[in-house]
Amino acid sequence: MKKQREIKTEKELLSDAPENYMNDAQLGFFRLKLTSLANELLSNAGETTQQLRKTSLIPDPADRASIEEEHSLELRTRDRERKLLKKIQQAIQRILKKEYGFCEETGEPIGLERLLARPTATLSVEAQQRREKRQRQFGDNSSRY
């Protein structure tokens, strides 16, 4: 049995033959990319926790307000990262099931360029555009009911 080569760079990935789309080497590349991103997010969350624990008493109300605003901003960022982490974990599960890289709506390939830009993508560009158009058309009215 022939061992499949490992893809280490984006350039190697993009130069791979089209018929190799989402073969084991490409899935391995994206799994590594997603795992690395998840580890980075978890590290950031740990640093934020340590930073928030280092609160000290600051007598000046203006300084205290500035620090509280910074903490609020940091927590919003971490909340976005927490949501991204969930998407990353879902993408890794799709890799394990060999469903990664294909549009949830159409079943068509999402495309390597799109996955490099947004590794958690679940829709092709066209399907995403259709979804956004529907949301613009119907999203505003649906929130009233």
N, CA, C and O atoms as CSV, one atom per row, in Angstrom:
chain,resi,resn,atom,element,x,y,z
A,1,MET,N,N,0.838,-1.188,0.000
A,1,MET,CA,C,0.000,0.000,0.000
A,1,MET,C,C,0.881,1.248,0.000
A,1,MET,O,O,1.790,1.363,0.822
A,2,LYS,N,N,0.626,2.159,-0.891
A,2,LYS,CA,C,1.422,3.366,-1.046
A,2,LYS,C,C,1.020,4.407,-0.002
A,2,LYS,O,O,-0.164,4.696,0.170
A,3,LYS,N,N,2.012,4.967,0.692
A,3,LYS,CA,C,1.755,5.998,1.698
A,3,LYS,C,C,1.522,7.326,0.988
A,3,LYS,O,O,2.283,7.726,0.106
A,4,GLN,N,N,0.449,7.995,1.398
A,4,GLN,CA,C,0.123,9.282,0.792
A,4,GLN,C,C,1.049,10.364,1.331
A,4,GLN,O,O,1.407,10.352,2.509
A,5,ARG,N,N,1.431,11.286,0.482
A,5,ARG,CA,C,2.330,12.353,0.904
A,5,ARG,C,C,1.597,13.312,1.827
A,5,ARG,O,O,0.368,13.393,1.820
A,6,GLU,N,N,2.370,14.032,2.615
A,6,GLU,CA,C,1.815,15.009,3.538
A,6,GLU,C,C,1.891,16.386,2.900
A,6,GLU,O,O,2.892,16.736,2.273
A,7,ILE,N,N,0.834,17.159,3.062
A,7,ILE,CA,C,0.801,18.528,2.549
A,7,ILE,C,C,1.124,19.447,3.716
A,7,ILE,O,O,0.435,19.437,4.736
A,8,LYS,N,N,2.192,20.254,3.557
A,8,LYS,CA,C,2.660,21.088,4.659
A,8,LYS,C,C,2.394,22.573,4.470
A,8,LYS,O,O,2.345,23.318,5.448
A,9,THR,N,N,2.221,23.015,3.231
A,9,THR,CA,C,2.050,24.450,2.993
A,9,THR,C,C,0.801,24.710,2.163
A,9,THR,O,O,0.277,23.818,1.496
A,10,GLU,N,N,0.337,25.957,2.223
A,10,GLU,CA,C,-0.811,26.349,1.408
A,10,GLU,C,C,-0.476,26.222,-0.073
A,10,GLU,O,O,-1.325,25.836,-0.877
A,11,LYS,N,N,0.761,26.546,-0.430
A,11,LYS,CA,C,1.178,26.454,-1.831
A,11,LYS,C,C,1.080,25.006,-2.327
A,11,LYS,O,O,0.589,24.754,-3.428
A,12,GLU,N,N,1.548,24.064,-1.511
A,12,GLU,CA,C,1.438,22.647,-1.883
A,12,GLU,C,C,-0.024,22.245,-2.031
A,12,GLU,O,O,-0.390,21.524,-2.959
A,13,LEU,N,N,-0.856,22.719,-1.105
A,13,LEU,CA,C,-2.278,22.399,-1.136
A,13,LEU,C,C,-2.913,22.907,-2.432
A,13,LEU,O,O,-3.625,22.171,-3.115
A,14,LEU,N,N,-2.648,24.167,-2.758
A,14,LEU,CA,C,-3.267,24.765,-3.934
A,14,LEU,C,C,-2.738,24.186,-5.243
A,14,LEU,O,O,-3.418,24.243,-6.267
A,15,SER,N,N,-1.537,23.633,-5.211
A,15,SER,CA,C,-0.984,23.044,-6.434
A,15,SER,C,C,-1.367,21.572,-6.585
A,15,SER,O,O,-1.008,20.942,-7.581
A,16,ASP,N,N,-2.081,21.023,-5.623
A,16,ASP,CA,C,-2.521,19.626,-5.687
A,16,ASP,C,C,-3.535,19.464,-6.819
A,16,ASP,O,O,-4.273,20.397,-7.135
A,17,ALA,N,N,-3.568,18.299,-7.416
A,17,ALA,CA,C,-4.473,18.032,-8.536
A,17,ALA,C,C,-5.933,18.114,-8.079
A,17,ALA,O,O,-6.259,17.681,-6.974
A,18,PRO,N,N,-6.809,18.666,-8.920
A,18,PRO,CA,C,-8.226,18.802,-8.557
A,18,PRO,C,C,-8.888,17.481,-8.151
A,18,PRO,O,O,-9.776,17.469,-7.298
A,19,GLU,N,N,-8.466,16.390,-8.748
A,19,GLU,CA,C,-9.082,15.093,-8.407
A,19,GLU,C,C,-8.710,14.618,-7.001
A,19,GLU,O,O,-9.291,13.661,-6.489
A,20,ASN,N,N,-7.743,15.288,-6.384
A,20,ASN,CA,C,-7.353,14.940,-5.015
A,20,ASN,C,C,-8.147,15.712,-3.964
A,20,ASN,O,O,-7.839,15.640,-2.774
A,21,TYR,N,N,-9.168,16.452,-4.401
A,21,TYR,CA,C,-9.929,17.292,-3.474
A,21,TYR,C,C,-10.420,16.480,-2.271
A,21,TYR,O,O,-11.130,15.485,-2.417
A,22,MET,N,N,-10.029,16.927,-1.104
A,22,MET,CA,C,-10.378,16.366,0.193
A,22,MET,C,C,-9.970,14.903,0.344
A,22,MET,O,O,-10.673,14.094,0.949
A,23,ASN,N,N,-8.798,14.594,-0.234
A,23,ASN,CA,C,-8.215,13.282,0.038
A,23,ASN,C,C,-7.619,13.322,1.443
A,23,ASN,O,O,-7.699,14.350,2.115
A,24,ASP,N,N,-7.031,12.234,1.891
A,24,ASP,CA,C,-6.507,12.161,3.262
A,24,ASP,C,C,-5.442,13.222,3.538
A,24,ASP,O,O,-5.386,13.772,4.638
A,25,ALA,N,N,-4.592,13.512,2.539
A,25,ALA,CA,C,-3.537,14.512,2.742
A,25,ALA,C,C,-4.144,15.900,2.945
A,25,ALA,O,O,-3.705,16.640,3.825
A,26,GLN,N,N,-5.135,16.256,2.153
A,26,GLN,CA,C,-5.774,17.561,2.294
A,26,GLN,C,C,-6.560,17.643,3.614
A,26,GLN,O,O,-6.519,18.662,4.304
A,27,LEU,N,N,-7.263,16.579,3.951
A,27,LEU,CA,C,-7.989,16.562,5.230
A,27,LEU,C,C,-7.015,16.704,6.398
A,27,LEU,O,O,-7.307,17.391,7.377
A,28,GLY,N,N,-5.857,16.049,6.288
A,28,GLY,CA,C,-4.837,16.164,7.332
A,28,GLY,C,C,-4.309,17.587,7.454
A,28,GLY,O,O,-4.076,18.074,8.561
A,29,PHE,N,N,-4.121,18.250,6.323
A,29,PHE,CA,C,-3.666,19.640,6.328
A,29,PHE,C,C,-4.660,20.520,7.086
A,29,PHE,O,O,-4.271,21.305,7.950
A,30,PHE,N,N,-5.943,20.383,6.757
A,30,PHE,CA,C,-6.953,21.220,7.403
A,30,PHE,C,C,-7.162,20.845,8.871
A,30,PHE,O,O,-7.440,21.707,9.705
A,31,ARG,N,N,-7.027,19.572,9.177
A,31,ARG,CA,C,-7.156,19.167,10.586
A,31,ARG,C,C,-6.046,19.816,11.412
A,31,ARG,O,O,-6.295,20.321,12.506
A,32,LEU,N,N,-4.831,19.800,10.889
A,32,LEU,CA,C,-3.706,20.433,11.577
A,32,LEU,C,C,-3.926,21.941,11.713
A,32,LEU,O,O,-3.668,22.517,12.770
A,33,LYS,N,N,-4.399,22.569,10.650
A,33,LYS,CA,C,-4.667,24.009,10.665
A,33,LYS,C,C,-5.736,24.341,11.712
A,33,LYS,O,O,-5.569,25.287,12.481
A,34,LEU,N,N,-6.810,23.589,11.750
A,34,LEU,CA,C,-7.896,23.835,12.704
A,34,LEU,C,C,-7.457,23.555,14.143
A,34,LEU,O,O,-7.816,24.298,15.057
A,35,THR,N,N,-6.694,22.502,14.342
A,35,THR,CA,C,-6.209,22.172,15.682
A,35,THR,C,C,-5.286,23.268,16.197
A,35,THR,O,O,-5.355,23.644,17.367
A,36,SER,N,N,-4.426,23.778,15.329
A,36,SER,CA,C,-3.518,24.865,15.697
A,36,SER,C,C,-4.307,26.121,16.078
A,36,SER,O,O,-3.990,26.783,17.066
A,37,LEU,N,N,-5.319,26.437,15.298
A,37,LEU,CA,C,-6.164,27.602,15.582
A,37,LEU,C,C,-6.894,27.426,16.916
A,37,LEU,O,O,-6.989,28.373,17.697
A,38,ALA,N,N,-7.405,26.236,17.179
A,38,ALA,CA,C,-8.101,25.962,18.441
A,38,ALA,C,C,-7.148,26.123,19.623
A,38,ALA,O,O,-7.516,26.703,20.645
A,39,ASN,N,N,-5.943,25.619,19.488
A,39,ASN,CA,C,-4.957,25.746,20.572
A,39,ASN,C,C,-4.617,27.211,20.841
A,39,ASN,O,O,-4.444,27.611,21.992
A,40,GLU,N,N,-4.522,28.002,19.784
A,40,GLU,CA,C,-4.240,29.427,19.928
A,40,GLU,C,C,-5.378,30.129,20.680
A,40,GLU,O,O,-5.133,30.959,21.556
A,41,LEU,N,N,-6.617,29.789,20.329
A,41,LEU,CA,C,-7.775,30.392,21.004
A,41,LEU,C,C,-7.817,30.003,22.479
A,41,LEU,O,O,-8.116,30.836,23.334
A,42,LEU,N,N,-7.522,28.753,22.773
A,42,LEU,CA,C,-7.523,28.295,24.169
A,42,LEU,C,C,-6.428,28.992,24.968
A,42,LEU,O,O,-6.623,29.326,26.136
A,43,SER,N,N,-5.296,29.208,24.348
A,43,SER,CA,C,-4.204,29.922,25.006
A,43,SER,C,C,-4.613,31.364,25.314
A,43,SER,O,O,-4.343,31.873,26.401
A,44,ASN,N,N,-5.267,32.016,24.348
A,44,ASN,CA,C,-5.746,33.387,24.554
A,44,ASN,C,C,-6.736,33.449,25.709
A,44,ASN,O,O,-6.699,34.380,26.514
A,45,ALA,N,N,-7.609,32.475,25.791
A,45,ALA,CA,C,-8.611,32.458,26.864
A,45,ALA,C,C,-7.930,32.331,28.221
A,45,ALA,O,O,-8.344,32.976,29.185
A,46,GLY,N,N,-6.896,31.510,28.303
A,46,GLY,CA,C,-6.154,31.364,29.551
A,46,GLY,C,C,-5.482,32.654,29.964
A,46,GLY,O,O,-5.477,33.007,31.143
A,47,GLU,N,N,-4.914,33.360,29.000
A,47,GLU,CA,C,-4.261,34.645,29.290
A,47,GLU,C,C,-5.274,35.679,29.775
A,47,GLU,O,O,-4.990,36.462,30.681
A,48,THR,N,N,-6.451,35.674,29.166
A,48,THR,CA,C,-7.504,36.618,29.580
A,48,THR,C,C,-7.923,36.340,31.015
A,48,THR,O,O,-8.086,37.268,31.808
A,49,THR,N,N,-8.096,35.090,31.347
A,49,THR,CA,C,-8.484,34.724,32.714
A,49,THR,C,C,-7.446,35.219,33.705
A,49,THR,O,O,-7.794,35.785,34.741
A,50,GLN,N,N,-6.179,35.011,33.395
A,50,GLN,CA,C,-5.115,35.477,34.290
A,50,GLN,C,C,-5.129,36.996,34.395
A,50,GLN,O,O,-4.944,37.542,35.483
A,51,GLN,N,N,-5.345,37.675,33.290
A,51,GLN,CA,C,-5.354,39.138,33.273
A,51,GLN,C,C,-6.504,39.686,34.115
A,51,GLN,O,O,-6.328,40.648,34.863
A,52,LEU,N,N,-7.682,39.072,33.992
A,52,LEU,CA,C,-8.843,39.547,34.737
A,52,LEU,C,C,-8.692,39.308,36.241
A,52,LEU,O,O,-9.267,40.039,37.047
A,53,ARG,N,N,-7.936,38.309,36.608
A,53,ARG,CA,C,-7.701,38.028,38.033
A,53,ARG,C,C,-6.734,39.027,38.661
A,53,ARG,O,O,-6.676,39.150,39.884
A,54,LYS,N,N,-5.986,39.730,37.841
A,54,LYS,CA,C,-4.993,40.687,38.340
A,54,LYS,C,C,-5.605,42.055,38.617
A,54,LYS,O,O,-4.915,43.071,38.541
A,55,THR,N,N,-6.872,42.085,38.931
A,55,THR,CA,C,-7.496,43.378,39.205
A,55,THR,C,C,-6.992,43.917,40.532
A,55,THR,O,O,-6.829,43.181,41.505
A,56,SER,N,N,-6.755,45.189,40.542
A,56,SER,CA,C,-6.319,45.839,41.769
A,56,SER,C,C,-7.228,47.024,42.036
A,56,SER,O,O,-7.925,47.500,41.139
A,57,LEU,N,N,-7.218,47.489,43.251
A,57,LEU,CA,C,-8.052,48.634,43.600
A,57,LEU,C,C,-7.453,49.896,43.012
A,57,LEU,O,O,-6.287,50.219,43.243
A,58,ILE,N,N,-8.257,50.590,42.262
A,58,ILE,CA,C,-7.812,51.829,41.620
A,58,ILE,C,C,-8.746,52.933,42.101
A,58,ILE,O,O,-9.940,52.922,41.801
A,59,PRO,N,N,-8.201,53.874,42.839
A,59,PRO,CA,C,-9.064,54.902,43.427
A,59,PRO,C,C,-9.679,55.870,42.420
A,59,PRO,O,O,-10.794,56.347,42.633
A,60,ASP,N,N,-8.983,56.167,41.341
A,60,ASP,CA,C,-9.479,57.151,40.383
A,60,ASP,C,C,-10.615,56.557,39.546
A,60,ASP,O,O,-10.404,55.563,38.852
A,61,PRO,N,N,-11.814,57.144,39.599
A,61,PRO,CA,C,-12.956,56.596,38.858
A,61,PRO,C,C,-12.725,56.547,37.344
A,61,PRO,O,O,-13.184,55.613,36.685
A,62,ALA,N,N,-12.033,57.520,36.793
A,62,ALA,CA,C,-11.770,57.517,35.346
A,62,ALA,C,C,-10.871,56.349,34.962
A,62,ALA,O,O,-11.119,55.674,33.963
A,63,ASP,N,N,-9.826,56.110,35.754
A,63,ASP,CA,C,-8.938,54.974,35.479
A,63,ASP,C,C,-9.696,53.657,35.626
A,63,ASP,O,O,-9.530,52.743,34.818
A,64,ARG,N,N,-10.523,53.568,36.659
A,64,ARG,CA,C,-11.291,52.351,36.908
A,64,ARG,C,C,-12.245,52.094,35.733
A,64,ARG,O,O,-12.392,50.957,35.286
A,65,ALA,N,N,-12.889,53.153,35.240
A,65,ALA,CA,C,-13.808,53.020,34.107
A,65,ALA,C,C,-13.070,52.551,32.854
A,65,ALA,O,O,-13.581,51.722,32.100
A,66,SER,N,N,-11.880,53.079,32.638
A,66,SER,CA,C,-11.087,52.664,31.470
A,66,SER,C,C,-10.754,51.182,31.549
A,66,SER,O,O,-10.859,50.455,30.560
A,67,ILE,N,N,-10.351,50.744,32.733
A,67,ILE,CA,C,-9.989,49.335,32.919
A,67,ILE,C,C,-11.215,48.445,32.738
A,67,ILE,O,O,-11.127,47.384,32.119
A,68,GLU,N,N,-12.349,48.871,33.272
A,68,GLU,CA,C,-13.579,48.089,33.115
A,68,GLU,C,C,-13.987,48.001,31.647
A,68,GLU,O,O,-14.475,46.960,31.207
A,69,GLU,N,N,-13.797,49.070,30.887
A,69,GLU,CA,C,-14.112,49.064,29.463
A,69,GLU,C,C,-13.175,48.098,28.722
A,69,GLU,O,O,-13.612,47.361,27.839
A,70,GLU,N,N,-11.901,48.108,29.081
A,70,GLU,CA,C,-10.944,47.165,28.474
A,70,GLU,C,C,-11.346,45.726,28.781
A,70,GLU,O,O,-11.292,44.864,27.904
A,71,HIS,N,N,-11.746,45.467,30.015
A,71,HIS,CA,C,-12.179,44.117,30.400
A,71,HIS,C,C,-13.422,43.706,29.613
A,71,HIS,O,O,-13.535,42.564,29.167
A,72,SER,N,N,-14.341,44.635,29.447
A,72,SER,CA,C,-15.561,44.353,28.698
A,72,SER,C,C,-15.243,44.005,27.248
A,72,SER,O,O,-15.798,43.060,26.688
A,73,LEU,N,N,-14.347,44.779,26.650
A,73,LEU,CA,C,-13.918,44.508,25.275
A,73,LEU,C,C,-13.251,43.139,25.169
A,73,LEU,O,O,-13.513,42.376,24.239
A,74,GLU,N,N,-12.394,42.846,26.127
A,74,GLU,CA,C,-11.687,41.561,26.146
A,74,GLU,C,C,-12.671,40.405,26.266
A,74,GLU,O,O,-12.517,39.386,25.593
A,75,LEU,N,N,-13.671,40.555,27.111
A,75,LEU,CA,C,-14.659,39.491,27.295
A,75,LEU,C,C,-15.508,39.288,26.041
A,75,LEU,O,O,-15.861,38.155,25.712
A,76,ARG,N,N,-15.838,40.369,25.342
A,76,ARG,CA,C,-16.582,40.233,24.076
A,76,ARG,C,C,-15.743,39.499,23.036
A,76,ARG,O,O,-16.251,38.660,22.293
A,77,THR,N,N,-14.466,39.823,22.993
A,77,THR,CA,C,-13.566,39.139,22.065
A,77,THR,C,C,-13.504,37.652,22.401
A,77,THR,O,O,-13.584,36.809,21.508
A,78,ARG,N,N,-13.363,37.335,23.656
A,78,ARG,CA,C,-13.292,35.926,24.064
A,78,ARG,C,C,-14.598,35.195,23.780
A,78,ARG,O,O,-14.580,34.005,23.464
A,79,ASP,N,N,-15.733,35.887,23.888
A,79,ASP,CA,C,-17.015,35.260,23.573
A,79,ASP,C,C,-17.080,34.898,22.088
A,79,ASP,O,O,-17.552,33.820,21.727
A,80,ARG,N,N,-16.602,35.808,21.229
A,80,ARG,CA,C,-16.538,35.505,19.789
A,80,ARG,C,C,-15.609,34.325,19.545
A,80,ARG,O,O,-15.902,33.452,18.729
A,81,GLU,N,N,-14.488,34.303,20.256
A,81,GLU,CA,C,-13.538,33.203,20.086
A,81,GLU,C,C,-14.120,31.883,20.586
A,81,GLU,O,O,-13.836,30.825,20.024
A,82,ARG,N,N,-14.933,31.943,21.638
A,82,ARG,CA,C,-15.586,30.729,22.154
A,82,ARG,C,C,-16.520,30.157,21.091
A,82,ARG,O,O,-16.568,28.945,20.886
A,83,LYS,N,N,-17.260,31.037,20.416
A,83,LYS,CA,C,-18.151,30.589,19.339
A,83,LYS,C,C,-17.348,30.018,18.175
A,83,LYS,O,O,-17.746,29.021,17.572
A,84,LEU,N,N,-16.224,30.645,17.861
A,84,LEU,CA,C,-15.358,30.147,16.799
A,84,LEU,C,C,-14.786,28.784,17.174
A,84,LEU,O,O,-14.677,27.898,16.325
A,85,LEU,N,N,-14.424,28.615,18.438
A,85,LEU,CA,C,-13.890,27.333,18.895
A,85,LEU,C,C,-14.901,26.212,18.680
A,85,LEU,O,O,-14.535,25.103,18.292
A,86,LYS,N,N,-16.167,26.503,18.934
A,86,LYS,CA,C,-17.218,25.506,18.696
A,86,LYS,C,C,-17.289,25.149,17.217
A,86,LYS,O,O,-17.431,23.977,16.868
A,87,LYS,N,N,-17.192,26.154,16.341
A,87,LYS,CA,C,-17.206,25.897,14.900
A,87,LYS,C,C,-15.990,25.077,14.473
A,87,LYS,O,O,-16.090,24.211,13.605
A,88,ILE,N,N,-14.849,25.357,15.088
A,88,ILE,CA,C,-13.630,24.597,14.778
A,88,ILE,C,C,-13.816,23.136,15.167
A,88,ILE,O,O,-13.462,22.234,14.408
A,89,GLN,N,N,-14.368,22.909,16.340
A,89,GLN,CA,C,-14.601,21.529,16.790
A,89,GLN,C,C,-15.571,20.804,15.860
A,89,GLN,O,O,-15.394,19.618,15.582
A,90,GLN,N,N,-16.592,21.510,15.378
A,90,GLN,CA,C,-17.525,20.911,14.422
A,90,GLN,C,C,-16.825,20.597,13.100
A,90,GLN,O,O,-17.087,19.562,12.488
A,91,ALA,N,N,-15.938,21.487,12.663
A,91,ALA,CA,C,-15.196,21.247,11.417
A,91,ALA,C,C,-14.286,20.025,11.556
A,91,ALA,O,O,-14.172,19.227,10.626
A,92,ILE,N,N,-13.646,19.880,12.705
A,92,ILE,CA,C,-12.785,18.706,12.928
A,92,ILE,C,C,-13.626,17.433,12.898
A,92,ILE,O,O,-13.180,16.410,12.377
A,93,GLN,N,N,-14.830,17.486,13.449
A,93,GLN,CA,C,-15.718,16.319,13.392
A,93,GLN,C,C,-16.088,15.984,11.948
A,93,GLN,O,O,-16.166,14.812,11.579
A,94,ARG,N,N,-16.317,17.027,11.125
A,94,ARG,CA,C,-16.619,16.780,9.711
A,94,ARG,C,C,-15.413,16.153,9.008
A,94,ARG,O,O,-15.580,15.313,8.124
A,95,ILE,N,N,-14.205,16.556,9.396
A,95,ILE,CA,C,-13.004,15.948,8.817
A,95,ILE,C,C,-12.964,14.471,9.168
A,95,ILE,O,O,-12.713,13.632,8.302
A,96,LEU,N,N,-13.209,14.148,10.423
A,96,LEU,CA,C,-13.176,12.749,10.858
A,96,LEU,C,C,-14.217,11.903,10.124
A,96,LEU,O,O,-13.999,10.717,9.878
A,97,LYS,N,N,-15.343,12.518,9.777
A,97,LYS,CA,C,-16.404,11.810,9.045
A,97,LYS,C,C,-16.195,11.875,7.533
A,97,LYS,O,O,-16.964,11.299,6.764
A,98,LYS,N,N,-15.140,12.589,7.117
A,98,LYS,CA,C,-14.814,12.797,5.699
A,98,LYS,C,C,-15.932,13.555,4.978
A,98,LYS,O,O,-16.208,13.306,3.804
A,99,GLU,N,N,-16.573,14.486,5.701
A,99,GLU,CA,C,-17.615,15.338,5.127
A,99,GLU,C,C,-17.112,16.770,4.944
A,99,GLU,O,O,-17.818,17.616,4.396
A,100,TYR,N,N,-15.908,17.032,5.398
A,100,TYR,CA,C,-15.336,18.380,5.368
A,100,TYR,C,C,-15.064,18.813,3.934
A,100,TYR,O,O,-14.651,18.013,3.095
A,101,GLY,N,N,-15.307,20.107,3.666
A,101,GLY,CA,C,-14.973,20.668,2.362
A,101,GLY,C,C,-16.102,20.627,1.363
A,101,GLY,O,O,-15.933,21.036,0.214
A,102,PHE,N,N,-17.267,20.134,1.789
A,102,PHE,CA,C,-18.406,20.052,0.891
A,102,PHE,C,C,-19.573,20.858,1.467
A,102,PHE,O,O,-19.832,20.829,2.670
A,103,CYS,N,N,-20.259,21.565,0.595
A,103,CYS,CA,C,-21.350,22.458,0.975
A,103,CYS,C,C,-22.486,21.665,1.627
A,103,CYS,O,O,-22.925,20.639,1.108
A,104,GLU,N,N,-22.948,22.165,2.770
A,104,GLU,CA,C,-24.057,21.510,3.466
A,104,GLU,C,C,-25.355,21.562,2.664
A,104,GLU,O,O,-26.192,20.668,2.788
A,105,GLU,N,N,-25.530,22.589,1.851
A,105,GLU,CA,C,-26.774,22.735,1.084
A,105,GLU,C,C,-26.747,21.985,-0.239
A,105,GLU,O,O,-27.726,21.338,-0.612
A,106,THR,N,N,-25.636,22.071,-0.942
A,106,THR,CA,C,-25.596,21.521,-2.307
A,106,THR,C,C,-24.771,20.239,-2.438
A,106,THR,O,O,-24.944,19.479,-3.391
A,107,GLY,N,N,-23.885,20.005,-1.489
A,107,GLY,CA,C,-22.994,18.849,-1.582
A,107,GLY,C,C,-21.802,19.084,-2.499
A,107,GLY,O,O,-20.946,18.210,-2.642
A,108,GLU,N,N,-21.741,20.256,-3.118
A,108,GLU,CA,C,-20.643,20.602,-4.014
A,108,GLU,C,C,-19.394,20.976,-3.205
A,108,GLU,O,O,-19.513,21.369,-2.044
A,109,PRO,N,N,-18.202,20.861,-3.800
A,109,PRO,CA,C,-16.982,21.297,-3.105
A,109,PRO,C,C,-17.043,22.785,-2.748
A,109,PRO,O,O,-17.487,23.607,-3.549
A,110,ILE,N,N,-16.598,23.112,-1.554
A,110,ILE,CA,C,-16.549,24.501,-1.105
A,110,ILE,C,C,-15.392,25.220,-1.788
A,110,ILE,O,O,-15.506,26.396,-2.132
A,111,GLY,N,N,-14.294,24.524,-1.983
A,111,GLY,CA,C,-13.126,25.102,-2.644
A,111,GLY,C,C,-11.990,25.358,-1.669
A,111,GLY,O,O,-12.207,25.810,-0.544
A,112,LEU,N,N,-10.781,25.062,-2.115
A,112,LEU,CA,C,-9.610,25.194,-1.260
A,112,LEU,C,C,-9.351,26.631,-0.846
A,112,LEU,O,O,-9.010,26.889,0.309
A,113,GLU,N,N,-9.508,27.577,-1.777
A,113,GLU,CA,C,-9.233,28.978,-1.448
A,113,GLU,C,C,-10.158,29.466,-0.339
A,113,GLU,O,O,-9.721,30.142,0.592
A,114,ARG,N,N,-11.431,29.122,-0.446
A,114,ARG,CA,C,-12.404,29.544,0.579
A,114,ARG,C,C,-12.080,28.887,1.913
A,114,ARG,O,O,-12.161,29.537,2.955
A,115,LEU,N,N,-11.717,27.622,1.899
A,115,LEU,CA,C,-11.404,26.924,3.147
A,115,LEU,C,C,-10.125,27.455,3.781
A,115,LEU,O,O,-9.999,27.464,5.006
A,116,LEU,N,N,-9.182,27.895,2.964
A,116,LEU,CA,C,-7.974,28.503,3.526
A,116,LEU,C,C,-8.316,29.824,4.204
A,116,LEU,O,O,-7.781,30.142,5.266
A,117,ALA,N,N,-9.206,30.589,3.587
A,117,ALA,CA,C,-9.602,31.878,4.148
A,117,ALA,C,C,-10.509,31.695,5.364
A,117,ALA,O,O,-10.407,32.449,6.331
A,118,ARG,N,N,-11.389,30.703,5.322
A,118,ARG,CA,C,-12.339,30.451,6.400
A,118,ARG,C,C,-12.444,28.937,6.585
A,118,ARG,O,O,-13.330,28.302,6.011
A,119,PRO,N,N,-11.550,28.360,7.380
A,119,PRO,CA,C,-11.508,26.900,7.503
A,119,PRO,C,C,-12.755,26.274,8.132
A,119,PRO,O,O,-12.934,25.058,8.067
A,120,THR,N,N,-13.613,27.091,8.738
A,120,THR,CA,C,-14.832,26.552,9.340
A,120,THR,C,C,-16.036,26.662,8.408
A,120,THR,O,O,-17.157,26.353,8.814
A,121,ALA,N,N,-15.822,27.097,7.163
A,121,ALA,CA,C,-16.925,27.274,6.215
A,121,ALA,C,C,-17.683,25.970,5.999
A,121,ALA,O,O,-17.094,24.896,5.880
A,122,THR,N,N,-19.008,26.098,5.954
A,122,THR,CA,C,-19.856,24.927,5.696
A,122,THR,C,C,-20.651,25.090,4.408
A,122,THR,O,O,-21.340,24.169,3.971
A,123,LEU,N,N,-20.549,26.270,3.806
A,123,LEU,CA,C,-21.294,26.553,2.575
A,123,LEU,C,C,-20.353,27.047,1.488
A,123,LEU,O,O,-19.344,27.693,1.771
A,124,SER,N,N,-20.692,26.740,0.247
A,124,SER,CA,C,-19.948,27.298,-0.884
A,124,SER,C,C,-20.237,28.795,-0.925
A,124,SER,O,O,-21.166,29.270,-0.272
A,125,VAL,N,N,-19.453,29.526,-1.682
A,125,VAL,CA,C,-19.658,30.970,-1.800
A,125,VAL,C,C,-21.080,31.252,-2.302
A,125,VAL,O,O,-21.767,32.124,-1.771
A,126,GLU,N,N,-21.512,30.515,-3.317
A,126,GLU,CA,C,-22.841,30.744,-3.897
A,126,GLU,C,C,-23.939,30.476,-2.869
A,126,GLU,O,O,-24.873,31.267,-2.743
A,127,ALA,N,N,-23.836,29.379,-2.141
A,127,ALA,CA,C,-24.847,29.048,-1.131
A,127,ALA,C,C,-24.855,30.079,-0.013
A,127,ALA,O,O,-25.918,30.436,0.496
A,128,GLN,N,N,-23.671,30.561,0.375
A,128,GLN,CA,C,-23.580,31.587,1.410
A,128,GLN,C,C,-24.233,32.885,0.930
A,128,GLN,O,O,-24.933,33.546,1.697
A,129,GLN,N,N,-24.010,33.249,-0.318
A,129,GLN,CA,C,-24.616,34.459,-0.867
A,129,GLN,C,C,-26.139,34.335,-0.903
A,129,GLN,O,O,-26.850,35.293,-0.596
A,130,ARG,N,N,-26.640,33.153,-1.280
A,130,ARG,CA,C,-28.095,32.936,-1.288
A,130,ARG,C,C,-28.661,33.064,0.122
A,130,ARG,O,O,-29.709,33.679,0.318
A,131,ARG,N,N,-27.972,32.486,1.100
A,131,ARG,CA,C,-28.436,32.551,2.491
A,131,ARG,C,C,-28.462,33.998,2.978
A,131,ARG,O,O,-29.428,34.421,3.614
A,132,GLU,N,N,-27.409,34.758,2.683
A,132,GLU,CA,C,-27.355,36.160,3.118
A,132,GLU,C,C,-28.452,36.980,2.445
A,132,GLU,O,O,-29.035,37.868,3.067
A,133,LYS,N,N,-28.731,36.687,1.187
A,133,LYS,CA,C,-29.789,37.406,0.476
A,133,LYS,C,C,-31.137,37.108,1.127
A,133,LYS,O,O,-31.938,38.020,1.335
A,134,ARG,N,N,-31.396,35.837,1.450
A,134,ARG,CA,C,-32.650,35.475,2.128
A,134,ARG,C,C,-32.756,36.169,3.477
A,134,ARG,O,O,-33.831,36.641,3.848
A,135,GLN,N,N,-31.653,36.236,4.213
A,135,GLN,CA,C,-31.666,36.886,5.516
A,135,GLN,C,C,-31.964,38.375,5.380
A,135,GLN,O,O,-32.692,38.942,6.195
A,136,ARG,N,N,-31.408,39.005,4.357
A,136,ARG,CA,C,-31.690,40.433,4.141
A,136,ARG,C,C,-33.153,40.644,3.767
A,136,ARG,O,O,-33.779,41.611,4.202
A,137,GLN,N,N,-33.692,39.735,2.958
A,137,GLN,CA,C,-35.073,39.885,2.506
A,137,GLN,C,C,-36.079,39.578,3.609
A,137,GLN,O,O,-37.071,40.289,3.771
A,138,PHE,N,N,-35.818,38.514,4.367
A,138,PHE,CA,C,-36.821,38.043,5.313
A,138,PHE,C,C,-36.414,38.206,6.771
A,138,PHE,O,O,-37.262,38.150,7.662
A,139,GLY,N,N,-35.136,38.406,7.019
A,139,GLY,CA,C,-34.638,38.460,8.388
A,139,GLY,C,C,-35.205,39.585,9.210
A,139,GLY,O,O,-35.549,39.389,10.376
A,140,ASP,N,N,-35.311,40.770,8.625
A,140,ASP,CA,C,-35.790,41.923,9.384
A,140,ASP,C,C,-37.243,41.753,9.783
A,140,ASP,O,O,-37.619,42.091,10.906
A,141,ASN,N,N,-38.069,41.234,8.881
A,141,ASN,CA,C,-39.491,41.071,9.170
A,141,ASN,C,C,-39.756,39.948,10.148
A,141,ASN,O,O,-40.692,40.032,10.943
A,142,SER,N,N,-38.944,38.890,10.108
A,142,SER,CA,C,-39.193,37.737,10.974
A,142,SER,C,C,-38.946,38.046,12.430
A,142,SER,O,O,-39.477,37.357,13.301
A,143,SER,N,N,-38.148,39.074,12.724
A,143,SER,CA,C,-37.860,39.394,14.116
A,143,SER,C,C,-39.023,40.115,14.791
A,143,SER,O,O,-39.026,40.276,16.012
A,144,ARG,N,N,-40.002,40.547,14.018
A,144,ARG,CA,C,-41.153,41.265,14.578
A,144,ARG,C,C,-42.195,40.324,15.148
A,144,ARG,O,O,-43.017,40.745,15.962
A,145,TYR,N,N,-42.187,39.069,14.749
A,145,TYR,CA,C,-43.255,38.167,15.134
A,145,TYR,C,C,-42.829,37.181,16.175
A,145,TYR,O,O,-43.630,36.350,16.603
